Every structure is written in C-alpha cells, then in structure tokens.
Amino acid sequence: MNHYQILQVSPQATQQEIKQSYRRLAKQFHPDSQTKTQNSDRIIALNAAYEILGNSKSRRRYDRQQQLGHTSDFYVSRQERNAAAGRQYHKQRADIHPEVTYQQWLQEVYFPIHRLATKILDSLEIEIDRLSADPFDDSLMSDFETYLDTCDHYWQEAEKKLKSQPNPPQVAGVASNLYYCLNHIGDGIKELKWFTMNYNDQYLHTGQEIFRIAERLHNQAQDRATSFL
C-alpha cells in the first residue's frame, strides 16, 4: 500500500484530514490502547506514512515520486540540519555591521528571549504531569496540545527577536547559546507534537531530553549575560 492507503485517505485529502485520520488510526492501533485492535506493525507503517504526508513539502515530493514511479524518501538528521542552520546564522551575522552596543543588544534581544524561553522550559514537567493522568483522554490531550501551541508561539517570537539584530562581538557567546537553545526548543516542540499524534512514548522522552539540553544552553547564556551586568 502507498502512504495514502495506509492512512486511509485519498490523494486529494487536505492536510487537516490527513492529520485527523492519522491520529484516529494511531489511537486505534497503539500497543498501550488496551483494545483488541492494537498492532505495533500498523503503528510503524502509520508513522512512516504520516512523516511524509503530514508535511506539505515532503508530501509534494512524494506525490512527484509516485508519478515518476519512485518510492525513495529523503531524510536530513537533526544534527546535520542544526549544523547547517548554525553556519548560515553565523554567516548572516558576519555580513552585517550595525552600530549596536552590547548593552542595547542585551536589553532589546537577550532579555525578551530569556523571558520567552523561561515560559517554555519551566512549564513542561507540570504539563506532562497533568497529561500523565490519562494520555488517552481527549480532553487532557487537547489541553496539552494547546500548551504546545502556546510554546510554539513563544518560540517563533523568540526566533524573530534573535534575528532582529546582529549581536556585537562582546556578546557572541551569549548569542551562540541562545541560538542553539532556541534550535533545541524548536526540535523539542516538534517531538512532543509527534507524541500527541501517535501516543508513542519515545517522542515524549525525546522531547523531554531535548528540552533538558535547551535548558542547559539557556542557563549558560544566562551565566554569560550576567557577567556583563
């Protein structure tokens, strides 16, 4: 079966219809669902299909491959993507030389990002504890999804703020920590959103671990910034 058949949707289905079908099937076949339909092999197939069709860009690429009779998929590891993004970020910083003092940068860039990152990182364990009462409860899962959407909003605001001004050389270390902190937060949110879709604890644990790394980077940025105050 192709990915559309696995997810029980038509090739003309909207992204929302694909998401809804994937979540319905993942809940139905999940090994921890305590139902007669639980099936690990089906979960693996569903995950592989949704990883492609759940993203509009990879879906278009898959559709073209299907038309050409190709079935191979292309993946980029998190480490490779982060490294490439880091190189691009530092290149952009080197190409711009505005007259911004490090005091201005701390006030206008660092502190707003610090507040947003704190809101995201400090609330994760509380939200997971609430959800742990019953991850298969639609109401609790909906609350957790709302929390992740809020985190995603904060993260996007922080990303915009970081890109709004190039950092002065004196605070390059602070900026570097912030950059990689936000990069990990973004990845962590994605992993946690995967968990809300397929109830696979692996994504939950991976998301938590990525957030822990982000928190260490956040603390390192704070320690470095403190030295300038």
C-alpha positions in Angstrom: 0.0 0.0 0.0 1.1 3.6 -0.6 1.1 6.2 2.2 -2.4 7.4 1.3 -3.8 3.9 1.6 -2.0 3.3 4.9 -3.6 6.5 6.3 -7.0 5.7 4.7 -7.3 9.0 2.9 -7.5 10.0 -0.7 -4.6 11.7 -2.6 -6.9 14.8 -2.6 -7.3 14.9 1.1 -6.5 18.1 2.9 -3.6 18.3 5.5 -6.2 18.5 8.3 -8.0 15.4 7.0 -4.6 13.5 6.9 -3.8 14.6 10.4 -7.2 13.6 11.8 -7.1 10.2 10.1 -3.6 9.6 11.3 -4.5 10.4 14.9 -7.6 8.3 14.8 -5.7 5.2 13.5 -2.7 5.8 15.8 -5.0 5.8 18.8 -6.8 2.7 17.5 -3.7 0.6 16.9 -1.4 1.9 19.7 0.0 -1.0 21.8 -1.0 0.7 25.0 -4.5 1.4 23.9 -5.8 -1.8 25.6 -8.0 -2.6 22.7 -8.2 -5.7 20.5 -7.0 -3.7 17.5 -3.6 -2.8 19.0 -0.9 -3.6 16.4 2.7 -2.4 16.6 3.4 -3.1 12.9 0.5 -0.9 11.9 1.8 1.9 14.1 5.2 1.7 12.4 3.6 2.0 9.0 1.3 4.8 10.1 4.3 6.8 11.5 6.3 6.3 8.3 3.3 7.4 6.2 2.5 10.5 8.3 6.1 11.6 8.5 5.8 12.1 4.7 2.2 13.2 4.2 1.9 15.2 7.3 4.3 17.8 5.9 3.2 19.6 2.8 6.6 19.9 1.2 7.6 16.2 1.7 4.1 15.3 0.5 4.5 17.2 -2.7 7.9 15.5 -3.2 6.3 12.1 -2.5 3.5 12.8 -5.0 6.0 13.6 -7.7 7.9 10.4 -6.9 4.7 8.4 -7.2 4.0 9.9 -10.6 7.5 9.0 -11.7 7.3 5.6 -10.2 9.9 6.3 -7.5 9.4 5.4 -3.8 12.5 6.6 -2.1 12.3 9.2 0.7 14.8 11.7 1.8 15.6 12.5 5.4 18.0 15.0 7.0 19.2 14.3 10.5 18.7 16.9 13.3 22.4 17.2 13.8 23.1 18.0 10.1 20.2 20.4 9.9 21.3 22.2 13.1 24.9 22.5 11.9 23.8 23.8 8.5 21.5 26.3 10.1 24.2 27.4 12.5 26.6 28.1 9.7 24.0 30.1 7.9 23.2 32.1 11.1 26.8 33.0 11.8 27.4 33.9 8.1 24.5 36.3 8.3 25.8 37.8 11.5 29.2 38.4 9.9 27.7 40.1 6.8 26.1 42.9 8.9 27.8 45.5 11.0 25.3 47.9 12.5 26.2 50.2 15.4 24.6 48.3 18.2 26.2 48.3 21.7 26.1 45.1 23.7 24.0 46.9 26.3 21.4 47.6 23.7 21.5 44.1 22.5 21.1 42.7 25.9 18.1 44.9 26.6 16.4 44.6 23.2 17.3 41.0 22.3 18.6 38.9 25.1 16.1 39.7 27.9 13.0 39.3 25.8 14.2 35.9 24.5 15.2 34.9 28.1 11.7 35.6 29.3 10.1 33.7 26.4 12.4 30.7 26.8 11.8 30.6 30.5 8.0 30.4 30.0 8.5 27.4 27.7 11.1 25.5 29.7 9.7 26.0 33.2 6.2 24.6 32.4 6.9 21.4 30.5 7.1 19.0 33.5 3.9 20.4 35.0 2.0 19.9 31.8 3.4 16.4 31.4 2.3 15.5 34.9 -1.2 16.7 34.1 -1.4 14.6 31.0 0.1 11.5 32.7 -3.2 11.0 34.5 -4.6 9.5 31.2 -2.8 10.3 27.9 -5.7 8.7 26.0 -8.1 11.2 27.5 -9.1 13.5 24.7 -9.7 16.5 27.0 -6.3 16.1 28.7 -4.5 15.6 25.3 -6.3 18.7 23.9 -5.0 20.8 26.9 -1.5 19.5 26.2 -1.8 20.4 22.5 -2.9 23.9 23.5 0.1 24.2 25.7 2.4 23.1 22.8 0.8 25.6 20.5 1.5 28.4 23.1 5.1 27.2 23.3 5.3 27.2 19.5 4.1 30.8 19.5 6.6 31.9 22.2 9.4 30.1 20.3 8.6 31.9 17.0 8.6 35.2 18.8 12.0 34.4 20.3 13.3 33.4 16.9 12.2 36.7 15.3 13.7 38.6 18.2 17.1 36.8 17.8 17.1 37.6 14.1 16.1 41.3 14.6 19.6 42.5 15.4 23.1 41.0 14.8 24.9 40.6 18.1 28.0 42.8 19.0 31.2 40.8 19.3 31.4 41.1 23.1 28.2 39.0 23.5 28.9 36.5 20.8 29.0 33.7 23.3 25.6 34.7 24.7 24.1 34.8 21.3 25.5 31.4 20.3 24.0 29.8 23.4 20.7 31.5 22.7 20.7 30.3 19.1 21.3 26.7 19.9 18.9 26.9 22.8 16.1 28.0 20.5 17.1 25.4 18.0 16.6 22.7 20.5 13.4 24.2 21.8 12.0 24.1 18.2 13.1 20.4 17.8 11.6 19.5 21.2 8.3 21.0 20.4 8.2 19.0 17.2 8.9 15.8 19.1 6.2 16.5 21.6 3.7 17.3 18.9 4.5 13.9 17.3 3.6 12.3 20.7 0.2 14.0 20.7 -0.4 12.4 17.3 0.6 8.8 17.9 0.9 8.4 21.7 4.4 6.9 21.3 6.3 7.5 24.5 9.6 7.6 22.5 8.7 11.0 21.2 7.7 12.2 24.7 11.0 11.1 26.2 13.0 12.5 23.2 11.2 15.8 23.6 11.9 16.0 27.3 15.6 15.2 26.7 15.9 17.9 24.0 14.2 20.4 26.4 16.8 19.5 29.1 19.6 20.3 26.7 17.9 23.5 25.8 17.6 24.4 29.5 21.4 23.9 29.9 22.1 26.1 27.0 19.6 28.7 28.4 21.4 28.6 31.7 24.8 29.0 30.1 23.5 32.1 28.2 22.2 33.5 31.4 25.5 33.0 33.2 27.4 34.7 30.3 24.9 37.6 30.2 25.2 38.1 33.9 28.9 38.9 33.5 28.0 42.0 31.5 25.6 43.3 34.1 
